[in-house]
Amino acid sequence: MQISSAIFHCSAPNLDACPDEFLPEFAFIGRSNVGKSSLLNMLAGEQCLARVSLTPGYTKLINIFTMNKTWRLVDLPGYGFAEGSKGESRRFNKAVAQYLKHRVNLCMVFALIESGLKPQEMDVEFIEWLTRNAVPFVLVFTKADKVTATTAQANIAAFMARIAAWFEQPPAIFTCSAETRQGRQKLLGVIDEAMTAIHAEVNKVPVEPETSQAKLPKTRKRGPDLQRPW
């Protein structure tokens, strides 16, 4: 996949403020200071797509960008950010939880984890939450250029061991670096593959005799609210 255009759409404080559900969305989220903004800029090929800040938790809204006029990249607030009051933190966490659980055109979550760190409880708990709520996701281990390959692989193996019991088949794993652009094409390939599947699903559905409108794929069904709202 090549990125030909990346246009800021809007910043939404909650699910209700998000735009229409006509385009597939791919959301990126991780613990504060995981390198999310740098990664998004690297993927889009735009240095100013997402603002990079030295302050953990700078992103506090659901930021939505239209890519190639065909899909949306969603920059979600990081969990566990240090700045702001507890009330503010809870408000943003609730907005993210509602988006992840109820946004019907959300196709995939890219869960970002820092490759240079041993398994962090907050990351493990978030992946457990995604799993219980049947949110589709892949794991992206960031900042691969900051540590040796041996250290990164040991940390990744330790993290996967922590979550292994939750899956019959583990989620896909990617490593990346915003500095070296490692992993860019593989991550864009995940989106490209999902878009291809969506188009195939739409095109294979026959048109009903009484209508000229093609049916869209069924939207995801979400269960009731569970513990640990992010």
C-alpha positions in Angstrom: 0.0 0.0 0.0 1.1 3.5 -0.8 -0.2 6.6 1.0 -1.1 9.2 -1.5 -3.1 11.5 0.8 -3.5 12.0 4.5 -6.0 14.6 5.6 -7.0 15.5 9.1 -10.8 14.9 9.5 -11.6 15.8 13.1 -10.9 15.5 16.8 -13.7 13.8 18.7 -14.1 13.9 22.5 -16.3 10.8 22.5 -18.0 8.2 20.3 -21.0 10.3 19.6 -18.8 13.1 18.1 -17.1 10.7 15.7 -17.9 11.1 12.0 -20.1 8.8 9.9 -19.3 5.1 9.7 -18.9 4.9 5.9 -15.1 4.3 5.8 -13.2 1.5 7.5 -11.1 2.7 10.5 -7.8 1.4 11.9 -7.0 2.6 15.4 -3.6 3.0 17.1 -3.2 3.0 20.9 -0.6 2.3 23.5 0.7 3.3 26.9 2.0 6.8 27.2 5.4 7.5 25.7 5.3 4.3 23.5 6.1 6.3 20.4 2.7 6.4 18.9 2.8 9.8 17.2 6.2 9.2 15.7 4.9 5.8 14.3 1.8 7.4 12.8 3.9 10.0 11.1 6.2 7.4 9.8 3.3 5.3 8.4 1.7 8.3 6.7 4.9 9.7 5.4 3.9 13.0 7.0 6.1 14.5 9.7 3.2 16.6 11.1 0.3 14.2 10.8 0.3 13.5 14.6 2.0 16.0 16.9 5.0 14.5 18.7 5.3 15.8 22.3 7.8 15.3 25.1 4.8 15.3 27.5 3.3 11.9 28.1 -0.3 11.6 27.2 -0.4 14.7 25.0 -3.2 13.1 22.8 -6.4 13.6 24.7 -9.0 13.3 21.9 -9.9 10.8 19.3 -8.0 12.2 16.3 -9.2 10.9 13.0 -7.4 11.2 9.6 -8.7 10.2 6.2 -6.1 8.2 4.2 -6.2 7.8 0.4 -9.8 9.0 0.6 -10.8 5.3 1.3 -10.0 4.6 5.0 -9.4 6.3 8.3 -6.4 6.3 10.6 -7.5 6.8 14.2 -5.1 8.2 16.8 -6.5 7.2 20.2 -5.4 8.7 23.6 -2.8 6.6 25.3 -3.7 4.8 28.5 -1.9 5.6 31.7 -0.9 9.2 30.9 0.5 11.1 33.8 -0.8 14.6 33.1 -4.2 15.8 34.0 -6.6 15.1 36.9 -8.0 11.6 37.7 -11.4 12.8 36.6 -9.9 13.9 33.3 -8.2 10.5 32.9 -11.4 8.6 33.6 -13.3 10.7 31.1 -10.9 10.0 28.3 -10.6 6.3 29.2 -14.4 6.0 29.0 -14.4 7.7 25.5 -11.8 5.2 24.3 -13.6 2.2 25.7 -16.8 3.3 24.0 -15.1 3.8 20.7 -13.3 0.4 20.9 -16.4 -1.5 21.9 -19.1 0.1 19.8 -17.5 1.7 16.7 -19.0 -0.6 14.0 -16.6 0.4 11.2 -13.5 -0.3 13.4 -11.6 -3.0 11.5 -8.4 -3.4 13.5 -6.6 -2.0 16.6 -2.8 -1.7 16.5 -1.8 -2.2 20.1 1.6 -0.6 20.6 4.1 -1.9 23.2 7.6 -0.7 23.8 10.1 -3.4 22.7 12.7 -2.3 25.2 10.7 -3.0 28.3 9.8 -6.2 30.1 6.1 -6.9 30.2 4.3 -4.0 31.8 1.1 -4.8 33.8 -0.8 -2.0 32.2 -0.1 -3.4 28.7 -1.0 -6.9 29.8 -4.3 -5.7 31.3 -5.1 -3.7 28.2 -4.6 -6.7 25.9 -6.7 -8.8 28.2 -9.4 -6.2 28.0 -9.3 -6.2 24.2 -9.5 -10.0 24.2 -12.5 -10.1 26.5 -14.3 -7.6 24.4 -13.6 -9.3 21.1 -11.8 -6.3 19.7 -9.7 -7.4 16.7 -6.0 -6.4 17.2 -2.4 -6.9 16.3 0.6 -6.3 18.5 3.2 -3.7 17.4 6.4 -3.6 19.4 7.9 -0.1 19.0 11.3 1.6 19.2 13.1 -1.5 17.9 16.1 0.7 17.0 16.6 1.7 20.7 17.6 -1.8 21.9 19.5 -4.8 20.7 17.6 -7.5 18.7 18.3 -10.0 21.5 16.7 -7.7 24.2 13.7 -7.0 22.0 13.1 -10.6 21.2 13.4 -11.6 24.9 10.9 -8.9 25.9 8.5 -9.9 23.2 8.8 -13.6 24.1 8.1 -12.7 27.8 5.1 -10.7 26.8 3.6 -13.4 24.6 4.1 -15.9 27.4 2.0 -13.7 29.7 -0.9 -13.7 27.3 -0.6 -17.1 25.6 -3.4 -18.8 27.7 -6.0 -16.4 26.3 -5.7 -17.5 22.6 -5.9 -20.7 20.6 -3.9 -18.8 18.0 -1.8 -15.8 19.2 -2.3 -12.4 17.6 0.0 -11.2 14.8 3.3 -9.6 16.0 5.2 -6.8 14.3 8.3 -4.8 15.3 8.9 -1.3 14.1 11.0 1.8 14.4 9.9 5.3 13.5 13.5 6.3 13.1 14.6 3.6 10.6 11.1 3.0 9.1 11.3 -0.6 10.0 8.0 -2.4 9.8 6.2 0.3 7.7 5.3 -1.8 4.8 4.3 -4.7 6.9 1.9 -2.6 9.0 0.5 -0.9 5.9 0.1 -4.4 4.5 -2.2 -5.4 7.4 -4.4 -2.5 6.4 -4.2 -3.3 2.7 -5.2 -6.9 3.4 -8.2 -5.8 5.5 -9.3 -3.4 2.9 -9.1 -6.1 0.2 -11.2 -8.4 2.4 -13.8 -5.7 2.9 -14.1 -5.0 -0.8 -14.4 -8.8 -1.5 -17.1 -9.2 1.1 -19.1 -6.3 -0.3 -18.8 -7.4 -3.9 -19.7 -11.0 -3.3 -23.1 -10.2 -1.7 -25.8 -10.5 -4.3 -28.3 -7.6 -4.9 -31.8 -8.4 -3.7 -34.4 -8.3 -6.5 -36.4 -5.5 -4.8 -33.5 -3.2 -4.2 -30.6 -1.8 -6.2 -28.4 -1.2 -3.1 -25.7 -3.7 -2.3 -25.6 -5.0 1.3 -22.7 -4.1 3.4 -20.9 -6.6 5.6 -22.6 -7.2 9.0 -21.4 -4.9 11.7 -19.8 -6.3 14.8 -21.9 -7.1 17.8 -20.6 -5.9 21.2 -21.4 -7.2 24.6 -22.3 -5.2 27.7 -19.8 -3.0 29.4 -17.2 -4.9 31.4 -14.7 -3.9 34.0 -11.6 -1.8 33.5 -12.9 1.0 31.2 -9.8 2.5 29.5 
